[in-house]
Amino acid sequence: MRGRIWVWNPHIGGTKIPPAVRERTEHRIRSYGESRYAGRFLRLSIRFHGALCYVDAHTEPEPPSRALLRAMGETREEYLKRMRAVPLHLCRLRYFGNENSWSLAFYTYNNERYEACSFPSGEFHGTPEAALDVGAVYLRGDEDFPRRRGRRTRG
């Protein structure tokens, strides 16, 4: 076959997000995140660019070891302040004109880029709340870490 074949791709293109949709979407993501993932992040950063909505979280960093602080030349407070300012990329949404139908790209840290993916339902389009559920795999909860018992470890 010599001619070109057109194939629709839900991860290319989109429609510029109107200001009113931006406000509602940001409110939806923040409300859902605060109710579903309370305590797993310090704050959410939601930014828009054209047809895209980026969702990042700022989390409480793990306490640094003394060796790490020595190597970095920082105090504990300086290290924690710097690490709290580093965003944890969760996902990117692409708008196609329907507030309940966005495509999703998941941020992969091994490639350091957003990778197109489907929602857990198997669909290529879904809600901002469902997208946050996908990206939230990076948000640790207290149940993810065993509690230390006994004497403190050096570090």
PANUZA-541508 format. One record per atom (N, C-alpha, C): residue number from 1; residue in one letter; atom name; x, y, z. Coordinates in pm, whole numbers. Each point is the difference from the previous one (the first is absolute). Layout:
BEGIN
SITE   mivo   tordren   bati       c1       c2       c3
SITE    NUM         A     CA        X        Y        Z
...
END
This chain:
BEGIN
SITE   mivo   tordren   bati       c1       c2       c3
SITE      1         M      N       85     -117        0
SITE      1         M     CA      -85      117        0
SITE      1         M      C       89      123        0
SITE      2         R      N      -17       89      -91
SITE      2         R     CA       88      115      -18
SITE      2         R      C      -50      126       70
SITE      3         G      N     -126       18       15
SITE      3         G     CA      -55      124       56
SITE      3         G      C       16        6      151
SITE      4         R      N      -17      118       49
SITE      4         R     CA        3       18      144
SITE      4         R      C     -130      -47       62
SITE      5         I      N       11      -48      120
SITE      5         I     CA     -118      -43       74
SITE      5         I      C      -11       90      122
SITE      6         W      N     -116       59       19
SITE      6         W     CA      -22       85      115
SITE      6         W      C      -43      -86      118
SITE      7         V      N       65       19      112
SITE      7         V     CA      -35      -71      123
SITE      7         V      C      -19      103      109
SITE      8         W      N     -111       -6       71
SITE      8         W     CA      -26       92      108
SITE      8         W      C       82      -41      121
SITE      9         N      N       64       98       63
SITE      9         N     CA       82      -25      118
SITE      9         N      C      -51       89      113
SITE     10         P      N      -48      -58      111
SITE     10         P     CA      -54       81      109
SITE     10         P      C      107       77       77
SITE     11         H      N      126      -17      -36
SITE     11         H     CA      108       66       73
SITE     11         H      C       68      108      -82
SITE     12         I      N      -64       43     -108
SITE     12         I     CA       53      105      -85
SITE     12         I      C     -112      101      -25
SITE     13         G      N       35      126       -2
SITE     13         G     CA      -99      104      -29
SITE     13         G      C      -72       45      123
SITE     14         G      N     -128       19      -13
SITE     14         G     CA      -81       49      110
SITE     14         G      C      -48      141      -25
SITE     15         T      N      -71       53       97
SITE     15         T     CA      -59      132       -8
SITE     15         T      C       52       85      115
SITE     16         K      N       31      125      -27
SITE     16         K     CA       45       90      107
SITE     16         K      C     -106        4      109
SITE     17         I      N       44       -9      123
SITE     17         I     CA      -92       -8      113
SITE     17         I      C      -50      141       36
SITE     18         P      N     -132       23       -6
SITE     18         P     CA      -55      131       36
SITE     18         P      C       22       30      149
SITE     19         P      N       10      128       36
SITE     19         P     CA       23       37      141
SITE     19         P      C     -101      -60       98
SITE     20         A      N     -127       -2      -35
SITE     20         A     CA     -102      -56       90
SITE     20         A      C       22     -149       22
SITE     21         V      N       38      -72     -105
SITE     21         V     CA       28     -143       12
SITE     21         V      C      125      -22       85
SITE     22         R      N       99       87      -16
SITE     22         R     CA      121       -9       82
SITE     22         R      C      -34       10      148
SITE     23         E      N      -81       99       34
SITE     23         E     CA      -38       21      140
SITE     23         E      C      -74     -121       56
SITE     24         R      N      -99      -48      -74
SITE     24         R     CA      -78     -115       47
SITE     24         R      C       87     -125       11
SITE     25         T      N       89      -21      -96
SITE     25         T     CA       86     -118        0
SITE     25         T      C       96        6      118
SITE     26         E      N       60      115       22
SITE     26         E     CA       92       14      113
SITE     26         E      C      -73      -26      132
SITE     27         H      N     -121       55       13
SITE     27         H     CA      -79      -24      122
SITE     27         H      C      -31     -149       17
SITE     28         R      N      -39      -65     -108
SITE     28         R     CA      -33     -143        6
SITE     28         R      C      121      -83       45
SITE     29         I      N      116       27      -59
SITE     29         I     CA      120      -76       33
SITE     29         I      C       41       25      145
SITE     30         R      N       -1      125       43
SITE     30         R     CA       39       33      138
SITE     30         R      C      -96      -64      100
SITE     31         S      N     -130       14      -26
SITE     31         S     CA     -101      -57       93
SITE     31         S      C       16     -151       10
SITE     32         Y      N       13      -64     -114
SITE     32         Y     CA       13     -146        0
SITE     32         Y      C      130      -43       68
SITE     33         G      N      109       70      -32
SITE     33         G     CA      129      -34       60
SITE     33         G      C       -1       15      151
SITE     34         E      N      -60      109       48
SITE     34         E     CA       -4       24      144
SITE     34         E      C      -88     -101       72
SITE     35         S      N     -107      -44      -63
SITE     35         S     CA      -87      -98       66
SITE     35         S      C       55     -142      -12
SITE     36         R      N       56      -36     -112
SITE     36         R     CA       45     -138      -25
SITE     36         R      C      142      -27       48
SITE     37         Y      N       89      100       -9
SITE     37         Y     CA      141      -20       30
SITE     37         Y      C       50       95      109
SITE     38         A      N      -87       36       92
SITE     38         A     CA       37       90      108
SITE     38         A      C      121      -54       77
SITE     39         G      N       96       89       24
SITE     39         G     CA      118      -39       76
SITE     39         G      C      112      -59      -84
SITE     40         R      N      -25      -26     -127
SITE     40         R     CA      104      -59      -85
SITE     40         R      C       79      104      -78
SITE     41         F      N      -43      125        8
SITE     41         F     CA       74      107      -68
SITE     41         F      C      -16      128       81
SITE     42         L      N       95       90      -18
SITE     42         L     CA       -8      131       66
SITE     42         L      C      -93       92      -77
SITE     43         R      N       14       -3     -134
SITE     43         R     CA      -88       80      -85
SITE     43         R      C        5      -55     -142
SITE     44         L      N     -104       31      -76
SITE     44         L     CA       -5      -36     -142
SITE     44         L      C       31      123      -83
SITE     45         S      N       74      -20     -107
SITE     45         S     CA       23      106      -99
SITE     45         S      C      -72      -41     -127
SITE     46         I      N      -89       83      -46
SITE     46         I     CA      -75      -28     -123
SITE     46         I      C       24      117      -93
SITE     47         R      N       53      -30     -118
SITE     47         R     CA       29      106      -96
SITE     47         R      C      -54      -39     -136
SITE     48         F      N      -30      101      -78
SITE     48         F     CA      -60      -20     -132
SITE     48         F      C       88       64     -107
SITE     49         H      N        5      -66     -114
SITE     49         H     CA       72       55     -115
SITE     49         H      C      -71      -50     -125
SITE     50         G      N      -69       90      -68
SITE     50         G     CA      -74      -39     -120
SITE     50         G      C     -107     -103       32
SITE     51         A      N       10     -118      -62
SITE     51         A     CA      -97     -108       21
SITE     51         A      C       40      -92      115
SITE     52         L      N      109       33       70
SITE     52         L     CA       54      -91      101
SITE     52         L      C      -19       51      142
SITE     53         C      N      -20      -94       92
SITE     53         C     CA      -10       27      142
SITE     53         C      C      101      -91       69
SITE     54         Y      N       95       59       71
SITE     54         Y     CA      103      -75       71
SITE     54         Y      C      -33       -4      148
SITE     55         V      N       11     -119       60
SITE     55         V     CA      -29      -16      142
SITE     55         V      C      127      -50       69
SITE     56         D      N       49       80       96
SITE     56         D     CA      118      -35       78
SITE     56         D      C      -37        5      147
SITE     57         A      N       78      -68       82
SITE     57         A     CA      -19        4      144
SITE     57         A      C      132       35       66
SITE     58         H      N       -9       68      111
SITE     58         H     CA      117       28       82
SITE     58         H      C      -19      -83      126
SITE     59         T      N      100      -83       31
SITE     59         T     CA      -11      -93      112
SITE     59         T      C      105       27      106
SITE     60         E      N      -21      -56      115
SITE     60         E     CA       97       10      109
SITE     60         E      C      114      -97      -29
SITE     61         P      N      124       49      -10
SITE     61         P     CA      112      -89      -32
SITE     61         P      C       37      -89      119
SITE     62         E      N       65     -110      -32
SITE     62         E     CA       51      -86      106
SITE     62         E      C      115       72       69
SITE     63         P      N       16      -20      130
SITE     63         P     CA      111       67       70
SITE     63         P      C      134      -44      -58
SITE     64         P      N       91       96      -18
SITE     64         P     CA      130      -34      -59
SITE     64         P      C       94      -63      102
SITE     65         S      N       90      -80      -49
SITE     65         S     CA      102      -57       88
SITE     65         S      C      110      105       22
SITE     66         R      N       80      -21      102
SITE     66         R     CA      111       93       25
SITE     66         R      C       99       -2     -116
SITE     67         A      N       22     -118      -54
SITE     67         A     CA       94      -12     -112
SITE     67         A      C      -49       80     -121
SITE     68         L      N     -129       -5      -27
SITE     68         L     CA      -57       75     -112
SITE     68         L      C       15      150       25
SITE     69         L      N      -28       45      120
SITE     69         L     CA       13      142       33
SITE     69         L      C      144       46      -16
SITE     70         R      N       95      -83       44
SITE     70         R     CA      142       34      -16
SITE     70         R      C       36       11     -147
SITE     71         A      N      -46      -97      -80
SITE     71         A     CA       31        0     -143
SITE     71         A      C      -62      119      -71
SITE     72         M      N     -120       41       41
SITE     72         M     CA      -70      111      -64
SITE     72         M      C       45      136       55
SITE     73         G      N       65       -1      116
SITE     73         G     CA       42      125       62
SITE     73         G      C     -116       84       48
SITE     74         E      N     -105      -66       48
SITE     74         E     CA     -120       70       45
SITE     74         E      C      -33      -38      143
SITE     75         T      N      -75       87       66
SITE     75         T     CA      -56      -37      129
SITE     75         T      C     -126      -82      -27
SITE     76         R      N      -50      -62      102
SITE     76         R     CA     -123      -79      -13
SITE     76         R      C     -115       88      -48
SITE     77         E      N      -12      120       57
SITE     77         E     CA     -108       92      -35
SITE     77         E      C       12       46     -146
SITE     78         E      N      123       30      -44
SITE     78         E     CA       20       42     -139
SITE     78         E      C      -39     -112      -96
SITE     79         Y      N       40     -122       34
SITE     79         Y     CA      -31     -115      -86
SITE     79         Y      C     -151      -20       -8
SITE     80         L      N      -69        1      114
SITE     80         L     CA     -145      -22        0
SITE     80         L      C      -73      111      -75
SITE     81         K      N       45      124       16
SITE     81         K     CA      -63      112      -71
SITE     81         K      C       16      -16     -151
SITE     82         R      N      120      -37      -43
SITE     82         R     CA       26      -18     -143
SITE     82         R      C      -82     -115      -57
SITE     83         M      N       -6     -110       71
SITE     83         M     CA      -72     -118      -50
SITE     83         M      C     -152       22       -1
SITE     84         R      N      -51       79       94
SITE     84         R     CA     -144       29        0
SITE     84         R      C      -40       83     -121
SITE     85         A      N       95       74      -57
SITE     85         A     CA      -29       85     -116
SITE     85         A      C        5      -78     -132
SITE     86         V      N       52     -121        3
SITE     86         V     CA       11      -81     -122
SITE     86         V      C     -133      -70      -27
SITE     87         P      N      -64       26     -115
SITE     87         P     CA     -129      -65      -26
SITE     87         P      C       16     -147      -39
SITE     88         L      N      -99      -75       37
SITE     88         L     CA      -12     -140      -40
SITE     88         L      C     -102       -3     -114
SITE     89         H      N       45      -24     -122
SITE     89         H     CA      -91        2     -115
SITE     89         H      C      -91     -123        7
SITE     90         L      N     -130       23      -10
SITE     90         L     CA      -96     -109        8
SITE     90         L      C      -56      -37     -137
SITE     91         C      N      -59       97      -69
SITE     91         C     CA      -61      -32     -129
SITE     91         C      C      -24      126      -81
SITE     92         R      N      -35      -21     -126
SITE     92         R     CA      -35      108      -91
SITE     92         R      C     -132      -37      -69
SITE     93         L      N      -91       94       -3
SITE     93         L     CA     -130      -20      -64
SITE     93         L      C       -5       82     -129
SITE     94         R      N      -70      -52     -100
SITE     94         R     CA      -17       71     -126
SITE     94         R      C     -151       20      -22
SITE     95         Y      N      -38      124      -26
SITE     95         Y     CA     -141       40      -12
SITE     95         Y      C      -46       -6     -145
SITE     96         F      N     -119      -57      -20
SITE     96         F     CA      -57       -9     -135
SITE     96         F      C     -139       63       -9
SITE     97         G      N      -33       91       92
SITE     97         G     CA     -127       71       -7
SITE     97         G      C     -108      -53       92
SITE     98         N      N       28     -107       75
SITE     98         N     CA      -99      -55       92
SITE     98         N      C       66      -10      138
SITE     99         E      N      -59       62      101
SITE     99         E     CA       60        4      133
SITE     99         E      C       11     -136       67
SITE    100         N      N      -71      -98      -49
SITE    100         N     CA        6     -134       59
SITE    100         N      C       68     -100      -91
SITE    101         S      N       72       49     -100
SITE    101         S     CA       64      -89      -96
SITE    101         S      C      137       56      -39
SITE    102         W      N      100      -36       77
SITE    102         W     CA      138       43      -22
SITE    102         W      C       84     -123      -33
SITE    103         S      N      106       18      -78
SITE    103         S     CA       94     -111      -16
SITE    103         S      C      108       16      107
SITE    104         L      N       75     -104       24
SITE    104         L     CA       92       -7      114
SITE    104         L      C      139      -40      -43
SITE    105         A      N       98       64       59
SITE    105         A     CA      140      -40      -14
SITE    105         A      C       58       -8      141
SITE    106         F      N       67     -109       28
SITE    106         F     CA       58      -29      131
SITE    106         F      C      147       38       -4
SITE    107         Y      N       51       67      103
SITE    107         Y     CA      141       40        0
SITE    107         Y      C       85     -121       41
SITE    108         T      N       96      -35      -85
SITE    108         T     CA       90     -111       32
SITE    108         T      C      136       58       36
SITE    109         Y      N       45      -31      118
SITE    109         Y     CA      127       53       48
SITE    109         Y      C      120      -70      -64
SITE    110         N      N      -18     -121      -47
SITE    110         N     CA      114      -66      -65
SITE    110         N      C       32       65     -134
SITE    111         N      N      -99       55      -70
SITE    111         N     CA       23       70     -127
SITE    111         N      C       -7      152       15
SITE    112         E      N      -46       44      117
SITE    112         E     CA      -18      142       29
SITE    112         E      C      -85       71     -104
SITE    113         R      N     -115      -61      -29
SITE    113         R     CA      -95       62      -92
SITE    113         R      C     -139      -59       23
SITE    114         Y      N      -99       65      -58
SITE    114         Y     CA     -137      -49        9
SITE    114         Y      C      -22     -104     -107
SITE    115         E      N      -58     -113       39
SITE    115         E     CA      -30     -109      -92
SITE    115         E      C     -151      -16      -10
SITE    116         A      N      -51       -1     -122
SITE    116         A     CA     -143      -18      -22
SITE    116         A      C      -44     -134       58
SITE    117         C      N     -116        0       61
SITE    117         C     CA      -53     -125       57
SITE    117         C      C     -152        5        0
SITE    118         S      N      -60     -111       32
SITE    118         S     CA     -145       -5       12
SITE    118         S      C      -37        7      148
SITE    119         F      N     -125       23       26
SITE    119         F     CA      -50        1      136
SITE    119         F      C      -17     -145       47
SITE    120         P      N       -9      -23      131
SITE    120         P     CA      -18     -138       50
SITE    120         P      C     -121      -72      -61
SITE    121         S      N      -98       76      -46
SITE    121         S     CA     -118      -59      -62
SITE    121         S      C       31      -58     -138
SITE    122         G      N      118       36      -55
SITE    122         G     CA       36      -44     -134
SITE    122         G      C      -33      103     -106
SITE    123         E      N      -69      106       39
SITE    123         E     CA      -39      106      -92
SITE    123         E      C      115       99      -17
SITE    124         F      N        2       70     -113
SITE    124         F     CA      101      102      -22
SITE    124         F      C      -42      137       53
SITE    125         H      N     -125       14       41
SITE    125         H     CA      -49      125       55
SITE    125         H      C      -63      -26      136
SITE    126         G      N       14       99       89
SITE    126         G     CA      -56      -14      133
SITE    126         G      C       -5      135       69
SITE    127         T      N      -32       -1      128
SITE    127         T     CA      -16      121       78
SITE    127         T      C      132       43       63
SITE    128         P      N       11      126       41
SITE    128         P     CA      120       44       71
SITE    128         P      C       22      -77      131
SITE    129         E      N     -108      -37       65
SITE    129         E     CA       12      -76      126
SITE    129         E      C       61     -137      -26
SITE    130         A      N      -43      -67     -106
SITE    130         A     CA       57     -131      -34
SITE    130         A      C      146       13      -39
SITE    131         A      N       36      111      -64
SITE    131         A     CA      140       24      -36
SITE    131         A      C       85       18      126
SITE    132         L      N      -53       70       98
SITE    132         L     CA       73       17      126
SITE    132         L      C       21     -134       68
SITE    133         D      N      -98      -87       -7
SITE    133         D     CA       17     -134       56
SITE    133         D      C      117      -74      -64
SITE    134         V      N       19       17     -129
SITE    134         V     CA      111      -66      -69
SITE    134         V      C      132       60       46
SITE    135         G      N       10      132        0
SITE    135         G     CA      124       66       40
SITE    135         G      C       32      -16      148
SITE    136         A      N     -100      -27       81
SITE    136         A     CA       19       -9      145
SITE    136         A      C       81     -122       43
SITE    137         V      N       37      -85      -92
SITE    137         V     CA       86     -113       40
SITE    137         V      C      131       52       58
SITE    138         Y      N       38      123      -35
SITE    138         Y     CA      123       59       54
SITE    138         Y      C      -19       58      140
SITE    139         L      N     -123       12       46
SITE    139         L     CA      -26       57      131
SITE    139         L      C       -1     -110      105
SITE    140         R      N       98        4       85
SITE    140         R     CA       10     -102      106
SITE    140         R      C      -93       37      113
SITE    141         G      N      -50     -102       67
SITE    141         G     CA      -81       20      118
SITE    141         G      C       71      -60      120
SITE    142         D      N      -49       31      119
SITE    142         D     CA       61      -54      121
SITE    142         D      C        2     -152        0
SITE    143         E      N     -101      -61      -62
SITE    143         E     CA       -6     -147       -2
SITE    143         E      C      109      -61      -88
SITE    144         D      N       65       85      -82
SITE    144         D     CA      106      -50      -88
SITE    144         D      C      133      -20       72
SITE    145         F      N       12       55      122
SITE    145         F     CA      124      -10       74
SITE    145         F      C      -23      -69      133
SITE    146         P      N       80     -101       33
SITE    146         P     CA      -15      -62      131
SITE    146         P      C       46       97      108
SITE    147         R      N      -67       -3      112
SITE    147         R     CA       37       86      112
SITE    147         R      C      126      -56       65
SITE    148         R      N       90       90       39
SITE    148         R     CA      121      -43       71
SITE    148         R      C      -34      -22      145
SITE    149         R      N       51     -105       54
SITE    149         R     CA      -19      -30      142
SITE    149         R      C      136      -20       62
SITE    150         G      N        6       24      130
SITE    150         G     CA      127      -22       67
SITE    150         G      C       89      122      -13
SITE    151         R      N      130      -24        6
SITE    151         R     CA       91      114        2
SITE    151         R      C       17       61     -138
SITE    152         R      N       41      124       -1
SITE    152         R     CA       19       72     -125
SITE    152         R      C      122      -52      -72
SITE    153         T      N       -9        4     -133
SITE    153         T     CA      115      -39      -79
SITE    153         T      C       81      123      -31
SITE    154         R      N      127      -16      -20
SITE    154         R     CA       87      112      -33
SITE    154         R      C      -12       29     -148
SITE    155         G      N        8      125      -35
SITE    155         G     CA       -9       30     -142
SITE    155         G      C       19      140      -35
END
